[in-house]
Amino acid sequence: MHRGQQEPGQATASVADALVEARSAAETTRLTVDLLARGRVTGPVADTALLDQLDALDEADRALTTLVPPDVTSSDRRTEGLTTVGDLTDVVVQAREWVAARSGGDLAGADAVPADADALLDDLAAATDAVEQALSEAGGP
Amino acid sequence: MKKVMGAALGILTAIGGFVDIGDLVTNAVVGSRFGLSLAWVVAVGVVGICLFASMAGRVAAVSGRATFEIVRERLGPRVAGANVVASFAITLLTLTAEIGGIALALHLASSVEPRLWIPVAGLAVWLVLWRVKFEVMENVAGLMGLLLVGFAVALFLLGPDWGELLRQAVPPSPPGTEHAATYWYYAVALFGAAMTPYEVFFFSSGAVEERWTAKDLATNRINVLIGFPLGGLLSLSIAACAAVVLLPAGIEVSALSQIVLPVAQAGGPLLLAVVIVGIVAATFGAALETALSSGYSVAQYLGWSWGKFRRPAHAARFHVTMILAVLLGVGILMTSVDPVMVTEMSVVFSAVALPLTYVPILVVANDPQYMGRYVNGRFVNALGTVYLVIVVAAALAAVPLMIATGAGS
């Protein structure tokens, strides 16, 4: 085993830990978008909450990219994890643009801005399902 | 009537002043991961801080001197030196966390990058320390911090299943998804957050600032025995809000912005605004208290002239110490370190330093030379001894648990 490599079980558990963090970020984003759509939260608080989730996803992504998988299974889990975290990050970035547009930003017609909260929540649900699936395959809770 | 008003004000400021960034973050993290299964630690911590804060207040009221001035005289420069080094380091870490907390709360309100708020927060803390009278500073920060009662209002508006919350709290046990070591790591962190050493430094030195005498012992007792437990209920409300909204959604708190989402869900933008003002006030008040405590601890150990009741020119080294502490805190935060991580470290290392703060208080409060007929009674000593055992156990377990659990991750 090379220096820096983990046992296969440990490596898969590390993938699961990163995906738990990603799932938490996905759920926080869902709650924030839902609250803003219902007028329960202010734009600055929603923007800050989403920015914090991008930081959390960045941390999860870093944990996955720096992992040295010791076997094929953990390598596959890592690749799948990286894909789902990347897709989720794209949706959170879109959510932030949607918040900016709602708060008066001049983003009319921009491709990245979802049409409404429902479209955004649908994208988010799909990305969250993918994270859940990857987490389940990595043996996470 | 004036006395009643004074006591009421003391109680309100004790409630508002109890919750700081350490309590906010730790209670929310714990609520989102463990529900109310660690509520018992808040209760144990509140009894402990009531016990030792009232003891420190009594020493100051009876002797007319701050507790840690007497510690050096009574226990010698070596023991007192160990105490002051550990307490100053922990208080500095806590001050750093509080300044970071102000910046994070202002970030929430404005979306403006926290690093831009950090120097502003540091400057504001110093200006208030320099210009504002002690009583005004203490009462305004405490009363504004009382706005955190918004968390309790939010909890009622959320309409939780109270039976389920009670089941989480009694009997206390870690949820199946969490490891026992992580559970105990957070138990130690919550205990450290409730019994942070700066609270007794501030309480005993504040009694001298306000010129308490033996006649004020009843006020001391009322402030502590009503104010701190009600402050503890605020802490539990924060944990319960997280347990009701964030735990079922699988959200693990890692940022201040997540802590206020249950409040927004329950009460909308108005309650959210109230709570954000409360967070700014609570962290600002705690930053003032920790900055003062760093000045108090060093000045009292070295025998310098100290106190807000003196003009800055007459307590220059005391004020310079506070300025340096604020500058150090701002400097640490400007390295881009995560303020939430600093907060988590500060509460754990507070637990490590607890014996060095609380053992000397118990010794001095038992010395008839200083206390006369106001020495500790049997019950207080028995309870104090039990708490010393808990405090030592928490101090010994803190670092091993932090290493074993990867700081609770």
Interface residues (C-beta under 8 A of the other chain):
Chain A: D17 V20 E21 R23 S24 E27 T28 R30 L31 T32 L35 G39 R40 V41 T42 G43 P44 V45 D47 T48 A49 L51 D52 D55 A56 P141
Chain B: H107 L108 A109 S110 S111 T177 V245 A249 G250 I251 E252 S254 A255 S257 Q258 V260 L261 A264 Q265 G268 P269 L272 A273 I276 S409
